[in-house]
Amino acid sequence: MKLNGSEIIVECLKEQSVDTVFGYPGGAILNVYDALYKHSDEITHILTSHEQGAAHAADGYARATGKVGVCFATSGPGATNLVTGIATAYMDSVPMVAITCNVTKPLLGRDSFQEIDIAGITMPITKHNFIVKDVSELADTIRRAFAIAKEGRPGPVLVDVTKDVTANEWDYIKETPKLIERKTDTINEADVENAVEMIKAAKKPFVFVGGGVIASDASDELRRFVKKIDAPVTDSLMGKGAFDGSDELYTGMLGMHGTKTSNFGVTECDLLITIGARFSDRVTGNASKFAKNAKILQFDVDAAEINKNVKADACVIGDALEILKRVNAKLEPLSHAEWVDHIKDLKEKYPLRYNRECLNGPLIMEKIYDITKGEAVISTDVGQHQMWAAQHYKYKNPRTLLTSGGLGTMGYGLGAAIGAKVGCKDKTVINIAGDGCFRMNMQELMTATRYNIPVIEIVFNNHVLGMVRQWQDLFYGKRYSATVLDDVADFTKIAEGMGAKSYRVTDIEEFEKALTEAIELNIPCFIECMIDREDKVFPMVSPGAAISEAFDRQDLDARNK
């Protein structure tokens, strides 16, 4: 059947079972929007307030559902506005397809109106990208884009289509997407055997879990593995929810703002089993001092991650679920009672401490956990609030924390929350933001109210760029350069002006009442929490220090006496 390029794009999206697209129209992509209009009963389009919001929404949809997120943008500034969202997805290995349209083929390379080489711009931040100049290649390119986004280590793919291709006709033949096979060809049986022997020999094993476990849907197999080897578990920011945060073997996050239990435990262990994690600098601290007493056993789908930041003593390359299945099949139950008891003693000795007498980030996060019973999907922006959200909410299931871990994108969370709620309509979805982050992309509240997407936006307002100020306070002699946000703007009125139900709270009782009501109302809501600018995220590891040198407020006070 002959269809024009725009209709082919829509039909290919239907092949991939795409039910939602986030985007913003413009001249170059107008033909595609015209085709999409005719299929509005099959594919929902969410018009965001900014293209960056569309990219973050597609990202949040993908993280929350496990499906490929899709966003549209027009040429020129429309396409470049996607860049931060694409880079965010790339750094966190999120499957996303961004479809942009460009000027017609004869106008390429002529500095035409709203022309930009978006394929060239995004080359370093996509898993792959394409520019389609011939309608005969369009369908196969879209199909390849989805396959690439999903297979192996997931990531974003960009497809740029010239406007004449969206208008030209070609024969379209429907195809059923090929099943994406798990990456098993790289799993060497000798490597598996070696891993098993290392695990058997260990007296003090520690399991470190990253986002790769979530990407491979390996949480159940991970739980079996952990129980079988009887070892404590820590995670990266991206690994939250891969292992039940309420389990007695869970020790909290690892790294710069990880728990002392995790940081000290990893420093003491004799085998660190790392699954789907990339040893980011925020995890390792001083890499030359990281886990110096341990052998490193690394399971990862991406061979490029082996020995990149931390030297591994052994590894198995391949899909995390498949590796864990093979390892579990070869292991008999082990016992490390003395080691596990020692880690439990560390947990009792070094709990996360904070002031319970006033409204603050940790107290708010614990109240959110209590009210939602740990069943909410939490998205965050980036800063102090992000770390409090990671530390003080127990993520029991995968795909329940959506946060920009690699790129650290301020303004990410609200768009991601909208995408997550669209994909998970039965879940309570809450975004945690700081006042600095809220200023970045607050306009996406209008997207939520336009479609009545009932997300809850919670802003921790301390009138400063909290995390940057924390560094200035601790390491820059209290020189608060460009971090004070004494705005005269009233965020609750702004949120009301965009159509959201708004609250301002100053104590935990007010917050509990506001959040309970917001959940019951099931409409877009905004809660501004007034907290102190002196509040800090603890524990913390100083830049360049080993994670074994983590300190908290008590350590700081003792040091300054």
KEMI-355903 format. One record per residue: residue in one letter; x, y, z of N, C-alpha, C in turn. Coordinates in pm, whole numbers, plus 50000, padded with zeros to 5 digits. Atoms other than C-alpha are relative to their C-alpha. Layout:
AXYZXYZXYZ;...
END
This chain:
M500854988250000500005000050000500895012350000;K499194987850011501345034349904499565009850109;L500244989949897501655059150191501085010649989;N498934990149996503495091650231500884997550123;G499045002549894506465093350465499445002150139;S500594997349869504495108350751499114988550045;E500875011349967501945080450737500824987550030;I499115011349973504775055050724500575000950142;I499494998249863506235069851045498954995750101;V501085003449906502875066451222499754984950000;E500235014450008502375030851096501134992250068;C498865006649934505855021351216499915001350152;L500224998549857505055035551560498944990150048;K501035009749964501925014151566500564985750001;E499355013250000504024983651473500714997450133;Q499225001149876506114990451784499135001150125;S500964998849888502954993152001500185012950079;V499884986949936503675029652076498605005550024;D501334994649970500645043952255500035014850034;T499884985949960502015078352353501255006149939;V498874992250051504245104352191499975013550071;F499894986849938505485135752367500725009149902;G499344991850100506345165052146499475014049989;Y500354986150027505985199752005500125002149849;P499984999150147505055207351641500735012449948;G499394988650069506635231251391499944997449851;G500165000750145506905237251020500554987449936;A499365011350068509315209450925499314986750031;I500615012749960507405182451112498475000449985;L501464998050010503925195051021499314988349931;N500625011350069503235166450781499814988150093;V500105011149906503905141251056498855002350098;Y501104996949909501525159051292498644998649931;D501245001750075498895159051020499614985149993;A500265014550003499255121250988499624994950139;L500295004249863499225117151366498575003650040;Y501364995449971495955136551384498974989449959;K500935010050052494275109351180500024987050081;H499885012249920495395082851430499955003350149;S500024995649861494665101451753499274990450092;D500685010049918492445072951869500924988150031;E499065011249978495455049251854501285004550069;I498784994649938498405071351956499655013550062;T500244987449929498005098252220501225009049986;H498914990350003500085129452167499855009550118;I499974990649888501045149852474500835012049958;L499324987550036501895185752382500635005850126;T499324994449885504515196252634500165015149982;S499834985550007505335232452712501345004049939;H498674997750054508905229152584500534986649950;E499485012650053510755203452377500844992450103;Q499255007149897513065196052671499074991950088;G500995007349922509975186352867499534987549929;A500415011850078509005162652584501034988950011;A498945010049989512375145152598500014993750138;H500015005349864512235141852976498764991550026;A501225007949983508645129252959500154986349933;A499755012850068509615102652704500954991350082;D499045006849914512525093452930499304994050123;G500715004849881510305090953240499034988849969;Y500905010650046507765070253048500784987049983;A499195011950024510535046252944500504993850130;R499475005349873512055043053291498904993350082;A501085005149916508695037353459499344987549943;T500725011150064507285012553205500904989049946;G499115009450067510324995653052499844999849850;K500204999050143509035004452707500915010949942;V499244989350064510725027252453499185012950006;G500654987050001509835063852507500205006849866;V499944993550132509105085052199499705014850014;C500274985750003509365122452145500205005449859;F499964993350130508885145351842500475014350020;A499694985750004510395179051759500235004249857;T499774994750133510665201151458501485003549982;S498604997150032513875213651297500545011650083;G499374988349939516325239651425499904999950151;P500054999149853515625251151782499134989350063;G500805011149948512955224551824500864987950026;A499115011549986515535197651768501075002350106;T498934997649901518275214351973499455000350142;N500595000049866515865218152265499854985850057;L500045013849953515785180152284501344995350056;V498655005249977519545177552332500244996250146;T499765003149859519655179252713499254987450042;G500775011949967516905153152739500594987449939;I499355011550064518655130152492501274996350076;A498775002649925521945133852680499714993650135;T500415005949872520165125953007499704985249983;A500345014050027518765093852859501244991949965;Y498775007050040522155084752711500854996450122;M499165002449883524025088253038499424989350093;D500655009749911521465066453219499484987749927;S500355011950079520985040552940498494997849994;V501465000550009517295047952881499594998349854;P500425002150139515605034252565499025010849955;M500824988950047514195063852374500245001949851;V499854996450141513545072752010499505014349984;A500344986150028513575109651920499895001649848;I500214997950143512105117751579499905015049975;T500024985950038512915151851436499855000849848;C500074997750145512255166351093500845012249965;N499104989450042514575188750896499475006449872;V500384993650126514385211250591500074989849887;T499985009450114513945194950251501434997349956;K498655004350039516935176650103500755010549919;P499244990050077517805203949847500485011850084;L499624988649917518035229450131501024996550108;L499015004049900520375209150352501375006149968;G498654994550016523775225250407500055014049943;R500054986450058522615259550286499655010650105;D500404990949892521985275850626498575004649982;S501414996950023518285274350549499305003250132;F500764996149881515655287450789499724987650086;Q500185010749901515565265251100500664986849959;E499225012050032518095241150953501084998250107;I498905003149909520445224051196500414985549976;D499505013650013522635193151173499824992950133;I500295005949870520945176251465500644986250013;A499315012949994522455142551373501465001950044;G498624997149960525935157651403500095004550144;I500004994949863525085175551726499834988750102;T500335010549902523705144351894500844987349986;M499205012250019526275119351768500664995150128;P499345005149878528185118252100499044995850110;I500945002449888524995115052310498844991049958;T500995009950039523005088852119500704986649983;K499475013250027523475051652093500234998449850;H499864999450146522985056851718499075011049952;N500994991050059521365082651496500034999149848;F500215001150145520115085451140499495013249945;I500714989750074519215111650884499444993349876;V500695006850110516665099150631499715010149889;K500174991150114516805115850288499264993349885;D500675007750104515005088850089498854992450064;V501185006249938511475077150166500064984849996;S499925014550010512335041950055500754993850119;E499235005049887514635038950360499325002850134;L500594994749877512245053950612499524989050095;A500595010249912510345023750747501084991550066;D498945008449944513445002250790500835007750103;T499234991949905515235030950965499275001450132;I500784999049877512425035951216500074986850077;R499955013249935512384998551286501374997550063;R498655001849947516164997651330500215008750124;A499844990849887515975027551566499434993850127;F500615006249882513605009251801500804988050047;A499225011749963515664977551791501295004050071;I498744995449941518894996151868499765005850139;A500314993949871517255015652151499824989550109;K500365010349902516174983152321501104989750025;E499115011549989518944958052255501255002950082;G498774998449923521974951952476499855010450109;R500114988749907522674982752684499085010349935;P500954990950066519635004852610500545014149988;G499594986150015519925040752499499155007349900;P500794992150093518445069152294500514999249857;V499684999750143518355068951914499245011649938;L500654988850068517595099251698499834996849853;V500275001450143515975097751355499585013849948;D500304987050061516075130251156499524997549857;V500645002750129513815130650848499805013249926;T500214987750076513875156850574498525001649966;K501424997550017510515173350511499454994049871;D500515005850125510275161350151499764985050015;V500245014249976510585125450273498664997950070;T501295001649931507565130950500498835001749904;A501084997950098505555140850189500044989849886;N499885009550111506895115849933499344986750033;E500695012849980505115082649880500934988149975;W499275012550020506435047049902499104988550044;D500775011849960505085012049938500304996550145;Y499855004049860504475003550301499444986050017;I500445013549967504294967250410500214998050149;K499935001549855503494961050774500924988350038;E499125010649949506094941050970499794998550151;T500035002649857505954924851312501415001650054;P498644998049947508914936651523500644986950042;K499275011949959511554910251575500245000550150;L499745000949857511994898251932501455003850027;I498654995949963514984915052092500584989350093;E499385010749923517204886952213500915005950109;R499084995949894519044890252542501444997049955;K498615001550043522794894052499500664988650078;T499435011949935524124859252576501244994749929;D498895005650077526704852852306501365003350061;T498734996049937529364870452515500224993350135;I499875006549869528704849852828500854987549983;N499045011050010531704827052852499824990850121;E500275009549892531084795353054501174999250098;A498835000049911534624796153191499975012050094;D500124988049916533994831653318498964997750110;V501045003149902530814819753491500564990850108;E499415009449905532674790853653500975007250094;N499044992349920535414814553770499285008850101;A500794991549911532804838353915499454991850116;V500565008749897531174809654104501064996250103;E498925003849909534504798654250500425011750088;M499654988149920535314834254361498955002550108;I501084998049903531934836954532500084989750112;K499875010649900532404803554708501175002650096;A498794997949919535844813954831499905012150091;A500084987449925534764847654970499504997750142;K500455000249861534404852355345499145012250032;K500724987449972533094888055330499515006149868;P500494994750128531194892755002499035011750018;F500944988750001529284924854925499475001249857;V500614998750132526854929354635499695014749973;F500234986150042526794962954453499174999749872;V501015001150106523794968054226499815013549930;G500244987850078523314993553944498774998949913;G501184999150084520735003353690499874988949897;G500055010950095521654974353462499104988650044;V500905010449948519734950753689498555003549967;I501364995650033516594971453635499764998949850;A500155000450146517184974253260499774985849949;S500135013950046517404936353231498874992550071;D501115006349925514384929753458500504988350083;A499355010949927516654909153680499805000650151;S500154998149855515374919654024499674987150073;D500375012549933513774886254109501194990550008;E498835008850002516874866954005501095005350093;L499054993949907519024891654200499654996350143;R500415003449865516984885254513500374985550034;R499635014049979517494847654474501524998750020;F498545000249990521224853454425500465004750137;V499594994149873521564875354734499684990650116;K500395009149892519644851154956500864987249996;K499215012250014521654821954818501425001950054;I498624998149955525044837454891500085006850137;D500054994149866523914854755215500995011550013;A499094988650002525564888355149499245013150010;P500644986849997524764924855221499985006249860;V500224993950132523614946754930500005015250011;T500054985550015524304982854837499665003049855;D500364996650137523255001854527500505013849962;S499754986650053523985031554307498675007449994;L501224992250016521485059454253499104993849893;M500765005950109520435042553928499484986150034;G500415013549964520075008854101498904999450103;K501034999649897517445020154351498784991849959;G501175008350026514624994754372500334986849934;A499605012950057516564967054199499984989350108;F500115008649883516834951654546499165007450103;D500964994249906514174957854811500715008350107;G499374991049905515234988155015499584997850144;S500435002949863513354974755318500544986550049;D499465013049963515184941255320501135001750102;E498994998949894517424934555622501434999349947;L498665000750059520384927355392500405012849927;Y499724987550073520114961655227500675009950093;T499214991149915522624987055358499935014749960;G500064986250045521745018755168500925002649882;M499254996250120523355037254880501505000550029;L498544999749992527105036454811500525013249943;G499314988950066529395065954747499975013250074;M499834986649944529605103454801498975003150107;H501044997949899526275105154986499384986750041;G500445013049956526025068355062500044998850152;T499965002349856525555054055409501414996250044;K498715004449946528545048455633500084984749996;T500005014650002527495012055651500464994749865;S499615004650134527785007655275501445003649969;N498644995650032530965027955241501054992450081;F499035007349917532735011155534499974985149965;G500125014250032531384976755441500704996449871;V499325002550127532604978755082501515001250017;T498574998549973535974990555211500574987750070;E499545011649924536194960155441499844986749925;C500355013050060534784933255208501194993949925;D498925006550074536984907355039499594996449857;L500485001950138534794903454727498845009649975;L501074990950039532734930854566499404995149869;I500695005350119530214915954324499165011449943;T500634988150059529164944354095499164995849880;I500935004650104526094938953877499325012049935;G500664989450075525064963853610500295013950050;A499614986749951526934993353760501335004049937;R498864995650080529605014853600501115006850080;F498964994149917531725026453896500195014949970;S499944985550016530885063253857500885006150108;D499154993249901533175087754035499215003550126;R500824997149881530255096154269499854987750089;V500055012549923530285059654379501364996850061;T498695004949955534015052954407500765009650088;G499114990549936535345085354551501364998949934;N498655001850054539105082554509500124985649950;A500045013550059539185052954268501204991650039;S498805007749965542735043154366499904994050141;K500185005049864541515037254724498704992150016;F501325006249993538195020954635500114984950020;A500085014549973537534986154784501384993449990;K498625004850013541264980554828500214986150059;N499845013249938540754949355039499264989049924;A500885009450069538484932854783500494996449861;K499975003350141538644913954462498725005449939;I501164994450068536284929654208499514990049896;L500665008750098533884906754020498885008149937;Q500934990950067531904925753759499174992649896;F500935005050101528814914953562499445012149926;D500524988550075527904939053281499764996349855;V500325002850140526324938452938500955007149905;D499144991650084528794964352809501474997650035;A498595003149974532404952652779500835012550023;A499264987549984533514989052766500055004550146;E500014995949860532644992553135501024992450085;I499035007849924535154966153244501355007149999;N498694993349981538334982253381500005014649956;K500044986050044537135016753271500365009550115;N499764991349885537095032953615500674992750116;V499435008349893538015004553852500444986849937;K499505012550058540154974353763499264988150060;A500705012149956538174941953781500974988250002;D499215012249994539784909253889499404989249912;A500695009650087537194889653691498695006249955;C501254994350051534104896453485499244989549921;V500835007550095531224881053295499255010549919;I500624990250089529974900552993498694994349945;G501275004450054526304897952902498835005550079;D501234995649935522724903653008499994995750147;A499915002849857522464905853389499084988650042;L500935010749964519404883253411500574986449962;E499455012850046521064855853206501224995950081;I498825003249919524314858153402499574994950137;L500445004049867522524856053737499334986349999;K500615013350010520474826253621501074989149996;R498955010150015523634807353524500824998650128;V499255000549875525494816653841499164993250108;N500875006049899522514807554061499894984949983;A500145014450027522224773753891501214992150049;K498765007049962525814765453989500355001850147;L499684997249860525684777754350499104992350095;E500755005149886524634759354662499885011450101;P500154989349899523354780954951501255001450086;L498824996849919526194797955139499565007350127;S500294992849877526334812555487501185009050036;H498984990449956528234843655597499465007350124;A500704994649884526544848655935500835010550075;E499164990749924529494865456108500155013349926;W499864987950082529994890155821498705007949995;V501314993350006526284897855790499675006550134;D500234994149868526034903456167500855012450020;H499134988349989528994927256148499395011949925;I500634989250079527234947355875498755005250071;K501184995849923524044947856085500425008950117;D499484991549892526104961856373500375013949949;L499684986950060527374989356141498745008149975;K501274993150025523784997556045499445006150128;E500474994849871522875001556411500895011450050;K499054990049952525995021756484499945012949919;Y499974988450088525675044956182498675002049926;P501274997350068522015052456112500065013749932;L500124986750059521025081855894499335009250103;R500514991149895520575109856148499575013349941;Y500424986650039518655142256104499105005750109;N500814992849901516705167956305498524997149975;R501425003250014513145155856363499095010850060;E500774989649934512065188156532499525010949905;C500424989650094511615209256218499834993749862;L500235005050135510525205255856501314999749922;N498785001350080513395192055645499844988749901;G500105009650108514085170055345499874985550045;P500125013949956514715136755523498654996950065;L501285002249933511605140655739498854999549899;I501034999950105509475149055434500014986949923;M499925012450078510755118855242499484988150081;E500515011049919510035095455533498495000750014;K501474998649994506515109655560499364996049868;I500525004450130505985104555186499974984849993;Y499945014749999507085068455231498874994250084;D501075005049913504655063455519498635001449935;I501324997450057501695079055339499754991549876;T500175007850124502305060955008500294985250021;K499655014049967503365028555186501114994649907;G498895004150085506405028054959499604995549861;E500515004950128504275021954650499975010749892;A500044989150098504675055554473501164998849902;V498884997550091506795063354170500535013950033;I499384987349963509215090654275500945004349888;S499004994050089510945112954023500665011450077;T499324989049933513465139154124500695009049899;D499054991650070515375168553997501384997050057;V498625002949961519035172254096500485009950105;G499494991749892520575185054416499804993250134;Q500175005649867520115180554790498744991450009;H501265007349992516495169854751500104986249934;Q499795012750070517595142654508500674989850092;M499295009049909519975127854764499124996050118;W500935003549892517395129755043498964989949952;A500975009450057514935112054814500614986149985;A499315012950014517525084754751500264993550135;Q499615005249870518455081055118498814995750086;H501035001249898515125082955300498664994549951;Y501195007050050512525065955080500464985949965;K499595013850025512715027955073499384995149870;Y500495004450132512415017454708499964984749999;K500185014449988510994982454723499974992949866;N500175005950133510504977054350500795007949896;P499314992850108512384985654029499055009749931;R500734990050080511275014953812499135009150087;T500764991149913510055034954111500785012550040;L499254987549987512875060754129500495004049862;L499604994750130513335081853816500815012650027;T499154988749967516275105353844501175000649903;S498884998150091519075119753634501294997250075;G498825004149925522045100553770501315003949934;G498744997750068524735104753505500235014649963;L499834986250046524145139353360499705010050111;G500344990749892522655154953674499215011949949;T500754989750072519985174453487498985007050089;M501024992149932518225201753683498835002349903;G501174998350084514665204853552499514987149938;Y500395012950057514405167753467498684994750056;G500995007949928511885156153723498555001849963;L501424997850025508565172553636499574993749868;G500295006650126508635161453272500004984950015;A499925014449977509705126653384498794994950075;A501185003849923506845125453633498774999149911;I501135000050094504355134153360500064987549913;G499855012150082505735106453138499694987450078;A500235011749916505665081653426498514998250029;K501425001049968502065089853515499184995949879;V500675004350122500955086253153500174985049980;G499725014250019502615052053145499504991150112;C500405007949881501535041053495498835007050068;K501164992249955498065055453545499504996150138;D500495004649870497355034653855500955003150115;K499014997049898500435046954042499915014650044;T499794986349953500835077554263501385004349954;V498724995150053503585097954093500305013650062;I499604987949928505455124454290501375004449951;N498694994550033508255147154174500535008050117;I499324992749894510735160154431500975009849934;A499184989650064512345193054329500515009750105;G499564988549922514335221454477499485012649933;D500504987750060513395257654420500835004049879;G499174997150116516355261554184499594991749880;C500425008850110515265231653976498615003649950;F501374996650041511605242153975500025011749902;R499924988450089512615274953809500404996049858;M499505004150131514175255353522498874996549902;N501045004950091511085238153376498624999950065;M501304999349931508135248953591498835000449903;Q501084998750098506135254753272499344986549970;E500635013050026505505217253247498824997250092;L501245001049922502915221653522498795002549910;M501104997350094500785235653238499694987749915;T500245012550072501255202853053499144990850086;A500765008649909499985184053359498555004650012;T501374995149983496955206753400499224999649868;R500685000350129496185208053027499344986549976;Y500535013450023495685170453020499474993550129;N500395005249868494735166553388500784987350034;I499115011049960497705143753450500335002250147;P499934997049856497585140653830501334996850067;V498715001249932501215143853928500025009650117;I499834991349884502235159054259501425005549998;E498714993350002505065184254245500305005250141;I499604995749866506825188654581501325007649989;V498804991750010509335217154602500555002650139;F499294996649877511855219154886500595014049979;N499584986150023512275256954903500865004850116;N499094994349900515355268355093500635013149951;H499564987250056515915299254875501495000449966;V498625000650047519345287254766500144988249904;L499615011950075520975263554520500694990850100;G499585006749878521295238854803501294992249992;M498815008450005523915214054690501255008149968;V498844991650032526195240254537500395008250123;R499724992349878525855261454851500644991150107;Q499395009249903526665230755063501504998849975;W498575000650034529975227654878500695013250035;Q499414987049966530595265154917500205001150150;D499954999449855529905261655289501164991550054;L499025009549947532175231455341501415001749942;F498705000450068534975236855088500445013449940;Y499664987250064534875273254966499885011750099;G499934989349902535065292955290498735008150015;K501304993449987531345301555295499845012049905;R500164989550101531695323354985498854995949908;Y501225004650067528135319954852499805007749869;S500034993250128528745331254497498874994749913;A501085002950096525555331554284499144987950039;T500825011549958523725305554495498815004050086;V501134995649919521235326754691498845003549908;L501184998050085517715326754543498895006950079;D501034992549925515845353254739499015006349902;D500964995350098513145355654474498785006250067;V501264994349950510105377354525498814992349943;A501075007950061508105352954311499374990850103;D500775008949914505385333554490499694987449920;F500155012250078505625297854362498594994250009;T501355005749989502225287654498499025007549909;K500884992350089500535315854308500314996949853;I499625003850136502505307053995499374986749963;A500585013250025501395270854026498495000949985;E501454998050012497795281754083499665006449866;G500224993550128498085304053777500104990549883;M499905010250104499025273253575498954989150017;G501145009149986495975254953705500144989050101;A499795010649902497415233353983499455004150137;K500374997849861496025229854334501285001950079;S498734996549937498665246154556499925000750151;Y499864999549855499835243654914501385005550034;R498704996649943502585259955118500004994950143;V499975006049867503655241355431501285003850072;T498844996149919505995250055718500304990150111;D499705010549902505725219555945499484986749948;I500285013350053505315182155906498514996750007;E501455002549993501655181956015499305006249880;E500574993650119500775206755741500324992049875;F499625007850118502715185955491499194987249990;E500765012550001500985153555589498575002449952;K501364996750041497585169855548499955003449851;A500004995850141498515185455211500224988149907;L499735011350088499965153455062498834990249998;T501155009149995497065131955181498865005249914;E501074994050080494595156155025500344999749852;A499584999950141496625158854702499804986249936;I500185013550052496585121054659498524997049980;E501455002650010492835119554726499355008049887;L500604991650106492045148154484500264994349861;N499645006150128493845130054199499975010049885;I499844989450101494535162454011501435005250012;P498664994349985497795181053941500085009050123;C499864992449876498975194854276501455004550020;F498694994049974501875216054396500115002450150;I499784998049857503275215454751501375006350020;E498754993049972505905240754853500354998050147;C499555002949865507875230255162501125009750037;M499024989949961509735258155339501004993750098;I498975006249917513005244155474501185009550018;D498894991349964516175258955620501144998749899;R498905000250097519005268755387501284994050057;E498805005949940521565255255634499964984750001;D500085014650002520305219355598500974994349898;K499015006250089522875196255443499724985149984;V500115014350025523055161455294501194993150065;F498985008249936524965137555516499554985449998;P498554998550002526915114955510500505006249869;M499374994350119529325130155261501464995749993;V498585002750023532695121755111500585012249930;S499364988350060534985150955036500584996549863;P499405002850131536225154454677501444995450013;G498655005549996539335133154624500264990550114;A499815008849885538815113554945499494986049969;A500515013750011538175076354984498624999350064;I501345001249941534625065155060500064995750146;S499825003749860535975051355389500155012250090;E499864987549924536415087855493498685007750005;A501324993549993532665095255483499805006450138;F500264993149873531615120255749498565005050004;D501354994649984528325132855890500065012450088;R500054987749920527175162656098500734998350133;Q499335002349872528425147056423501525000349983;D498564999850027531875141556272500485014249976;L499634986250032531925177256143500055008450127;D500034992449875530945191556481501184996450088;A498865004349918533585170556658501315005549946;R498794995050065536205181456403500205014950025;N499924985449987535365218256452500075004850145;K499924996049859535495217756833501375005850034;
END
